């Protein structure tokens, strides 16, 4: 996979983040084929990049797990 330039990415807090400001995951919606994900407490740290399909599957699995708990 070739590098993705994230320097101009707009980040938003994921709806699955802790609303108390502790465990915050941020995502960027600026890319059509991928979803970059980062820890808001370390904005210049590592970024995970999911394919759009992979991210959708991940979010669906989390949602399903929450509904079953």
N, C-alpha and C positions, 0 to 999 in steps of 0.2 A: 504494500500500500504506500503510495507517495505521501509525503508530509502535507498537512493541511494548514494553511495560514489562519490562525485564530486571533491575530492581533486586533482585528476590528469586530470580533464577535460580540454580540449583545447577549448578556447572560441574564437568566431569570431563575428565581428559586423554584425548584421542583415542588409540585403540590404534595409530594410524598415526603418532604422535609419536615423536621421538627419545627413547629411554629414558635417555640420558645427561644429560638436563635442558637440552639446548641448544635445539633446534627443537621447541617444544611448542604444539600446537594443542589448545584446549579446546572442548568442545561442551556444550550443555545439552539434556537430555532432557525438560524441563519443559513443552514446548509440543507440542500434537497436530499442527498443520499446518505447523510450521516448525522448522528446526534452526539456532539461533544458533551461530556459530563465532567464536572470538577467539584472539589470541596471548596465551599465558599470561604472557609477559614484560611485557605492556602491558595489564593487566586492566581499566583504565579507558579504553582506546583504542577504536578502531573495531571494530565487530562486523559480520560478514557474516551475513546471514540467508538461508538456502536454504529452498526448499519441501521438504517431506519427500521428495517424488518426486525433486527435483533432487539432494538430498543422497545419496539411495540410488543414483542414477545415477553421481554423482561417485565415491562410495566403490567401487562396482562397477568403474568404469573404472580406478581406482588399483589395485585388487586384480588385475584382468586384466593390467595392465601389469607388475606385480611378478611375476606367474606366467610371463609371457613373457620376462622378462629373465634 
